[in-house]
Amino acid sequence: MKALTRRGVAAIVALTLVGLAAAGASARVQAPAKGTQSIQVCALLPDTKSSVRYELFDRPYLAKAFKAAGVSYSIVNAQGDQQRQRSQADQCLTNGAKVILVDALNSGVGAAIENLAAARGVKTIDYDRLVLKGKASYYVSFNNVDVGKLQGRGVVSGLKAKGTYSKKPVVAELNGAPTDNNAKLFKQGYDSILKPLYKSGTFKKGPDQSVPDWDNQKARTIFDQMLVRTSNKINAVAAANDGLAGAVVAALQARRLKPIPLSGQDATPQGVQNILAGWQTMTVYKSVKKEAAKAAEIAIALIKGRPVKTNAKINNGSRMVPSYFLTPVTITKKNYTLLFKDGFLKRSQVCVGKYKKYCK
């Protein structure tokens, strides 16, 4: 987040706080029948630290889908607190939820929630993040290895465009939280692109470190240390999302270093601004609108006894989970307006302040 202008920070913080204020420590519930606290579906979101997406996008899209179906619902955010997420799940069960969408902080708390739900006959859906050895009936996400491959290719393309591909560039990797299975899948993806180039000697493997809790401030500290260890000789970075990429940008700017090829993910306003300004090479657009719609569709089908359509299966470490994978898209300077056309971002979120001059 360091790379944002003050105005950009204020805008995102304001938007996030609006969502949080509405959510509070409890649920945002569509008004159920008078005199009851019954809800039919619950969505457990993890935090706002790993990405601003959860309050900016997931919450409103899920709410819209549940409202349209006439389903009573609760959407809560654990704000990075494992115990809070477990307590929120308990409250969902107490309030009568028949289905719970679980975007778990980690597989440990996710499995505990799903075991408890299963014991009470409540269905769970892994949302965005797979719960290892969990009991979810379904999993809805993107092919996260493919997301990582797009990031790896983005780094390679950036080095070629910069003319440093053939100069044995040092490539660092700034990975997501070690407790997040998605982060492991992203890394698996970009390593599948980068490792052959390390092995052949085309690239030199630089520092490779995970960021606890996807914390952008910790990412800044970690990347600062990477620069110190390499005497600033890092030529590209595979960063697992836009927040981590923003930490890289902030560190480079603080040292008055030039931009380097840099990947991202989530197509956040900050990430797109960094792309437009030349500080970030690409981001990965995962249509949260489509992801939320599909997860809500499956939840509603379970509630109403309708058949569920899936297009894949994934091994969660103990069994194969029926899944629905959506397709991620690379975003660069050439196609960033797709985000506006899809209604994912508003031009006013990106083309403001010093970034306005970069917009088409």
N, C-alpha and C positions, 0 to 999 in steps of 0.2 A: 504494500500500500504506500510505501514511501515515495514512489515515483509519481503519485498523483499531485496535481496542483491543490492548493488549499481549497479552491472552489470545488474541484472534483471530489476531494475528501468530504467536504461538507455535504455535497449532493448525495453521495452514496450513503454516508452516515445518516443523513436525514431520511432517506428512503428506507434504510434498514430499521431505523428507530420507529418509523411509522408502522412497519410490520410487526416489530417486537412489542410496541405499545398495544397493538390490537391483540397480539397473542398473549402477552403477559406471561405469567408463570403457569398459566393454565391454558385451556383449549379455546380456540375460536370455533364456536359451535353454531351450526344452523339451528334456529329455534325449534326445539322438539315440541311434542305435544305438551300443552300447559300442565304444570304440576309434576312433570317427570324430568329426569336427567338422562334419559336414554339416548344413545347415539348408535349408529349402525357401523360406521367406519372411522378409524383413527389413522392419522399419518404422523409418524415420529421422525422429525427432521433433526439432523445432528448438531449443527452449529452455524455461526456466521463467520468463523475464523478461517475455515478451509476455503470458503468461497462465499461471495455475496449472493450467489445464485439462489440460495434456499429461501430467502425472504423476498428477493426481487422477483423471482420467477416461479419456483416450485409451489410456494404457498398459494399465490393467486390462481395459478392454473389448476391446481388440485381443487381448490375451493369452487371454482367456476364449474368444473366437471361434476362435482358432487351436487351442487345446487341444481344444475340442469337436469340431473337424474332424480331429483326430489329425495335425495338420501341425506339423513342427518349425519353430521361429521364433526370431527375434532382434529385440528392441525396444531401441533405443538413443536417447539424447538428446544433441545436440551442445552444449547449454548455451551457445548463442549464438556458437559458434566455427565459422566457415566451414571452416577447415582440418580441424577435428575431424570435421565432418559428411562431408567428402570422404573422410577416412581411414576413417570408419565404413562408408561405402559400399564402399570398397576391401575392407575386411575381410568384409563381407557377400558380395561376389563371390568372395573367396578361399575362404569357407566353403561355397560352392556354391549360394547363393540362386538360385532360379528366377524369383522375383518380388520387387521392392522397392517398398514404399510410400514415396514421397518427400514429406515435409512440409518443403520447402526453406526455409532461412533467407532466401534471395533467389533470383531467377531465374538469376543467374550461376552460382552453385554448383549449383543444381538442374539446369541444362542440362548442366553438365560431368558430373555424376553419371549423368544419363540417356544422354548420348552414350557414356560408357564402358560402361554396362550394355548398350546396344543393340549395341555392337561385340562383346560377348561373348554375344549372343543371349538376354539376360535382359530380361524385360518389366518396365516400371515403371508405377506408378499415381500420379498426382498426388493427394495426400491433403490436403484442406482448402485448400491454396494452389496455385493454378495456376502452373506453370513456363512463363514466356513463352519461346517458340521451343524448347521442350523436345521430347522424343521419347516422352512417356508414351503408353501404349496407351489409358488411361482417366483420367478425373478424377472424384473424388468430393468433394462439398462441399455447401454451401447456395447458394442464389441470393444472392450477396453484394450485388448492387445492391438486391435486395429487403430485405436486412438493413439497409442504409443508409436505405432509404425508411422502414422502421419507426422508425429512430432519429430521422429528420427529423420524422415525424409525432408522435413522442413529445415532442419539443421544442415543437412547435406546441400540442399538447394541454396541456402543462405551462404554457405562457404564457396560454392561455385560462383554465385553472383558477385561475391566480394573478391574473387580471384585468389582465394587462399586455400582452395581445395587441394591443390597439388603441392602445397608448401608444408606438409606435415603439421597441420594445425593441432593445437592442444584443445581437446574437447572435454569440458567438465559436465558432470551430471548432478543436478539438484532435484532429488526425488521427493515424492510425497511422504506422508506419514508411514512409518514402518508397520504400524498397527492396522493400516487400511489395505485390504486386499486389492482394491482398485489400483492403488499406487504400485503394487507389485506387478500388476498386469500392464500398466502403462510402461513401467521400466522394462518389462519383458519385451514389449513392442519396440521401444526405441533401441534397446540393446540388440535386437535382431537385425537392425539396420546398421548400427554403429560397430558392434563387435567384429564383424568381418573386416571392417576398415581399420580397426585397431590391429587385428591379427596380421593383416597384410602390410602394415607399416604406413598406410596412407594417412591415417590419423594417429595422433598420440593420445592415449587415454590420460585424462587429467584427473583431478579430485572427483570423487564419487561419493555423495553423502545424502542421507535421508533427512527430512526436516520433521521433527516431532510435532504432531498435531496439525501439520500443514501451517504452522505459525509463521506469518510473513516476517515478523520481527526477528524470529530465530533464524529464518532463511537469510536475512540481511547479515546477521552476525556470522553465519556459516560461510556465506559467500565472501565476506570481508576476509575471513581466515584463509579461504582458498586463494584469494588474490595475494595475500601476504606470503603464503607457502610457495607460490609459483612466481613471485616477483612480478605480479600483474600479467604474466604470460599465459593467459587463457584466451583462446581464439574463438570459442563458441561454447554455448551452454544448452544442454537439453534440460529445460526446466519443466516440471510436471504440470504446472498450471500458471495462469496469468498472475496470481498473487506472488508466487515464487519468482516469476519472471520480473515482476515489478521490483522485487528486492534486489535482483541482479542489476536492473537499470539504475536504481538508486545508488548502489555501491559504485558502479562505473562512473556515474555523474559526479559523485562525491570526490572521486580521484581524478576527475577531469580526463577520463579515458574515453576513447571513441566507442561507438556502438559496435557490437559483435553479433553474429548470427545467434538467435535466441528463440526457442520454442515457447509455447504456452498452451493454455486450454481453458475453455469455458466461455470464450468470446465476451468477456466482461467489458464494460465501458473503458476501464483503465487499460486493459489489454489492447483493445482496438486503437485507443489513443496512442499507445506506445508504438503500435505498428505504423500508424499514419505519420508519426514523427520520426520514424526510422530507427527506433530503439529496440523493436521486437520484430522478428521475422514473420511469425505466423502465430495463429491460435487455432484451436480446434473448436468448431461450433457443434455442440450437441443440442439439438432442438429440445429444450426442456418442455416446451409446449407439447410436443409429440410424446415425450417420455411420460409426462404427468397424465396426459390423456389416456395413454395405453394402460398405465398402472391403475388409473381410476376406472377404466373400462373393465379391467379384470376384477377389481374389487366389487364393482357393482354387479358383475355377472355372478360372482360367488354369493353375494347377498340375495340375488333374485333367482338363483338356481339355473342360470343360463350356462351354455357351454362356453369354454374358454379356448381361444385360438393362440397357439404359440408357434415359433419358427426355429427354435433351437433347444438344446439341453446343455447344462453345464454341471460339472462335477464339483460339489461343495466340500469334498473331502470325505463324505460318508455316503453320498448317493447322488444320482443325477436329478437335477432340478429342472422341470419344464420352464423354458425361458422365452422371452421376447426381446430380441436385440434390434436396436435401431441403428441407422447408418450415420457416422460422424462425417463432418465436412471440414476441409482445410480452409481457413480464412487468411487472406493476405491483402495487400493494398489493392490488388486487382479486383477482388470480389467482395470487399467488406460491406458494400451496399446491400448485399443479400440479407444481411441481418436486419436492415430497415424494412426491406420488402416483406420479409417473413413476420415482421412485427415483434421480433425478439428484442431488439433495441430501438430506441427512438433516436432520431438524428440529434435531438436536443440533449441527449445524454452524452453524446460523443463529440459533436461539432460545436464545442463551446470554448471560450477563452482562447488561449494560444493555439488550440487544436483546430479552430474554425477554419483557418487558412489552408489546412491540408485537405479538407473535405471537398468532394466533387459536387 
